[in-house]
Amino acid sequence: MAEILETLMLISFGISWPINAYKSYKARSTKGKSLTFLILIFSGYICGIISKLINPAYMSSLSTKWYVLAVYVFNFVMVGTDLLLYFRNQRLERSGEAA
């Protein structure tokens, strides 16, 4: 039951990341974005993934509880995508200023 609740929490947090990444892609701007916030969230997902991988009790039941780690990885990828888009947009802003 704890893993299901953890997964629901991760889904609740992570449901906005694909939308946020899409908006970043379309906006081509860093306005309204916080690099510090993105890095902190990204780091948090790294810690969550590592905590699962080093937990012997979780790893011994991975075949039945894989979905928790899968949601962590999905959120990690989405935040990573938004982080990369931040740097792309920052570069686009700089080249726009130079032109």
Contacts in CASP RR format, 6 or more apart in sequence:
PFRMAT RR
TARGET T0000
AUTHOR 0000-0000-0000
METHOD contacts of the structure
MODEL  1
MAEILETLMLISFGISWPINAYKSYKARSTKGKSLTFLILIFSGYICGII
SKLINPAYMSSLSTKWYVLAVYVFNFVMVGTDLLLYFRNQRLERSGEAA
3 65 0 8 1.000
3 67 0 8 1.000
3 68 0 8 1.000
6 68 0 8 1.000
7 67 0 8 1.000
7 68 0 8 1.000
7 71 0 8 1.000
10 68 0 8 1.000
10 71 0 8 1.000
10 72 0 8 1.000
10 75 0 8 1.000
11 71 0 8 1.000
13 75 0 8 1.000
14 71 0 8 1.000
14 74 0 8 1.000
14 75 0 8 1.000
14 78 0 8 1.000
17 75 0 8 1.000
17 78 0 8 1.000
17 79 0 8 1.000
17 81 0 8 1.000
17 82 0 8 1.000
18 78 0 8 1.000
20 78 0 8 1.000
20 82 0 8 1.000
21 78 0 8 1.000
21 81 0 8 1.000
21 82 0 8 1.000
21 85 0 8 1.000
24 33 0 8 1.000
24 82 0 8 1.000
24 85 0 8 1.000
24 86 0 8 1.000
24 89 0 8 1.000
25 85 0 8 1.000
27 89 0 8 1.000
28 89 0 8 1.000
28 92 0 8 1.000
29 89 0 8 1.000
29 92 0 8 1.000
29 93 0 8 1.000
30 86 0 8 1.000
30 89 0 8 1.000
30 90 0 8 1.000
30 93 0 8 1.000
33 86 0 8 1.000
33 89 0 8 1.000
35 86 0 8 1.000
38 79 0 8 1.000
38 80 0 8 1.000
38 82 0 8 1.000
38 83 0 8 1.000
38 86 0 8 1.000
39 83 0 8 1.000
41 79 0 8 1.000
42 76 0 8 1.000
42 79 0 8 1.000
42 80 0 8 1.000
42 83 0 8 1.000
45 72 0 8 1.000
45 75 0 8 1.000
45 76 0 8 1.000
45 79 0 8 1.000
46 76 0 8 1.000
48 72 0 8 1.000
49 69 0 8 1.000
49 72 0 8 1.000
49 73 0 8 1.000
49 76 0 8 1.000
52 58 0 8 1.000
52 59 0 8 1.000
52 68 0 8 1.000
52 69 0 8 1.000
52 72 0 8 1.000
53 59 0 8 1.000
53 69 0 8 1.000
58 65 0 8 1.000
58 68 0 8 1.000
62 69 0 8 1.000
END
